[in-house]
Amino acid sequence: MSVTIETINLTKRYNTGGTVLLALNNLNLTIEEGDCFGFIGPNGAGKSTTIKILATLLQPTWGEARICNHVVGYESRRIRPLIGYVPDSFGAYEDMVVQEYLEFFAAAYDINGAKRKQMVEDVLSLTDLAYKRNAMVDSLSKGMQQRLSLARVLLHDPKVLLLDEPASGLDPRARIEIRELLKELKKMGKTILISSHILPELADLCNKVGIIERGELVFAGTVEAAVRKASMGQVLHVAVSERTADAANLLRATPGIAGVAVDDNVMHVTLNTDVTDTSFIASRLVGENYRVILLREEEVNLETAFMRLTKGVVQ
């Protein structure tokens, strides 16, 4: 498949009162056509900066960003018709109803006449906002405003969607509705770059993820690959019927075990990264006459992968 989004040593520096803030540090990212790419990182990691550069709203300090093989900063006029950008906050002109709002932006993309009317109808239907066509934009709930933002960027049928925290601040029902809408857009073949802090939903929606911390890419690949990487050095929860402290000391002295922590009579056993067979733990305990009443491998999902692959530092 062809590459739709690419960054090459993308770097962004800010000078604030004599202090240099490195928002992006040699970011190398590749997103292929049709990918739904989840962009994950703590606040201040560089997610919004990356998305704004790709949306042609910021210039990088150095390095390069490409959309559909067009270079940001040099071919921005060619890029803008290809992208739809939804920022993390909704902005609208006052005293406009939903249909007027969409017609205004359709006109900005030089969509006129019968085609404009049809495109507005199509995006209202796709985002399930047709019944709100005459509602004042500033009277809509946050969830409906986010759906309207998506309707706006779909008017010109862009190939690429750049979504910065589209589910931020939404209630559970609105989040589910946005997620289902994004799934529909994914089926339509759109290439989607989405940043979010709601990791279970990204795992359900995205086929690939990138984890960024302090402006540097920590991981990029499939969700499954992130989980596999985080599973190295896995943790097991173990409990015995009695003498927990002695059992913990026994395991600490056992080859293949990196550490043992005890919490409320449950041992949290961290294995060395090269250990794949965990059966030796039960054998070791039973061989020393301990009765094992709990032996459970800690579930590793996108949330635990994120916690293990990042250090928790912010700029």
Salt bridges, closest charged atoms under 4 A:
GLU32 OE1 - LYS208 NZ 3.50
ASP35 OD2 - LYS208 NZ 3.25
GLU64 OE2 - ARG66 NE 2.68
GLU75 OE2 - HIS70 ND1 3.39
GLU75 OE2 - ARG78 NH1 3.75
GLU121 OE2 - ARG133 NH1 2.75
ASP128 OD2 - ARG147 NH2 3.87
ASP157 OD1 - LYS190 NZ 2.45
GLU165 OE2 - HIS197 ND1 3.58
GLU177 OE1 - ARG147 NH1 3.05
GLU180 OE2 - ARG179 NE 3.63
GLU180 OE2 - LYS183 NZ 3.66
GLU201 OE2 - ARG175 NE 3.09
GLU201 OE2 - ARG179 NH1 3.96
ASP204 OD2 - ARG179 NE 3.62
ASP204 OD2 - LYS183 NZ 2.87
GLU288 OE2 - ARG284 NH1 3.52
GLU298 OE2 - HIS237 NE2 3.39
GLU298 OE1 - ARG308 NH2 2.52
